[in-house]
Amino acid sequence: MYKHRRLIVSVIAGVLVLLMVGGIILSASAESSSTIKSRIESLKKQEKEIASEKQEAREQRESNESDILNLVEQKDQIDQQIKLTQDSIETKNEIIQEYSLLIAEKNNELGDALNARDDLNQHYRVRIRAMEEKGKLTYWSILFKANSFADLLDRVEMINEIARSDARMIDQIQQTAQQIEIVRQELAAEKVEMEEAKESLAAEQAELESQRAEADALMAELMEDHEEYAALEKQYEEEQAALLAKIASEQTKYQEAVAAEEKARREAEAAAKAREQAAADRENEASGGGSSSGGGSSSGGSYNGAVSSYGFSWPCTARNITCPFGPRYHPITHVYSNHSGMDIGASYGSPIYACASGTVTTATYGTAYGYYVTINHGNGFSTLYGHMTRYTVKAGQYVTRGEIIGYVGSTGWSTGPHLHLTMYYNGALVNPLTYLPAGGYFV
């Protein structure tokens, strides 16, 4: 009997040693968690640098867009000024045309007046010359033909009246001509002012056109820069997304490496205990003592279900979803609210497993969730398991995927035994069904 017992103990010890050696060989052939963690830190540093460069490119693009908007406003003001200047030039042209017509009209009037004056002078000289040449109607003949002194005075007055009449007509025509000339000169001066104003406006318009051409050239440069900044920002976004995906993949490897190392450590501890127990059994047999109970401690079992591409497995063997994630009618408060997770109907006392490897951050009792546990899985993910009848882990403890962390109950705000599962990604609530393997169904 003792021989059989020694044989069994030796076989168990040998198997455990083989497992330990296999774990050591496996860990030796696979990358260690520290190596992967170092690579993750390097990737995170690269991602941080890319994020900084992307932010700089974004700020440059936004500044460029602000410059474009300001330039558009400036171009709009320049265009409005050019339009006003063009309108003013057109108005000045119309006024200059009116002045030209008025000046031409006054020139005609002045010409007519001067012609009338010249005609009158010519007629006056012709009449006097004719009177002198024929000798019939001269001043002297008129005077010597007087019959009396009174007649002489009348004849002298008649001659003076003729002379005065001619002089008045000539003076009137001369005054009219002078007035016309004054008006013509004033119109000409105003026309010159209008032409000078038009030339000034034309120079202003040319300057505005030059400014608009410069603004158009600057706009083309800004638009070209905008395309470059946008393309650069997109490139950084793609690089950042690739790095984040690589970091996520490496974090999954890291969790698997940590789990493998933890498993190897436990197996090594179990092998050491088996060797100690075997040695104790041999000593006990040699001394003729009784049998030993033997065996190591158990972790309470594990669940080896399907794993999603995100590295998560179902937290219990049940798959019937009694209340999904999102809006719902609360069975206790009787109001519509947002359900922070999903409820899985399960029998009272059935095991609850960790969805993924990670560190327990909370294991306590709360009014809403009753006895509950939260686990930080890294890579931005964490989970909460609520309404347990009891939990079997403590805060700070590292657990592996599928390890039992508690049992289904109905503590807290609950109307019956079920598991409430909440999942967070980067601190935000997400639908657990998105990250768990397929197979759940609604009831």
Secondary structure, DSSP 8 states (H G I E B T S, - for coil): -HHHHHHHHHHHHHHHHHHHHHHHHHHHHS--HHHHHHHHHHHHHHHHHHHHHHHHHHHHHHHHHHHHHHHHHHHHHHHHHHHHHHHHHHHHHHHHHHHHHHHHHHHHHHHHHHHHHHHHHHHHHHHHHHHHHHSSS-HHHHHHT-SSHHHHHHHHHHHHHHHHHHHHHHHHHHHHHHHHHHHHHHHHHHHHHHHHHHHHHHHHHHHHHHHHHHHHHHHHHHHHHHHHHHHHHHHHHHHHHHHHHHHHHHHHHHHHHHHHHHHHHHHHHHHHHHHHHHHHHHHHHHTT-------------B------TTS---SSS--EEEE-SEEEE-TTT-SEEEESSEEEE--TT-EEE-SS-EEEEEEEEETTTEEEEEEEEETTEEEEEEEEEEE---TT-EE-TTBEEEEEB--SS-SSSEEEEEEEETTEEE-GGGTS-S--EE-
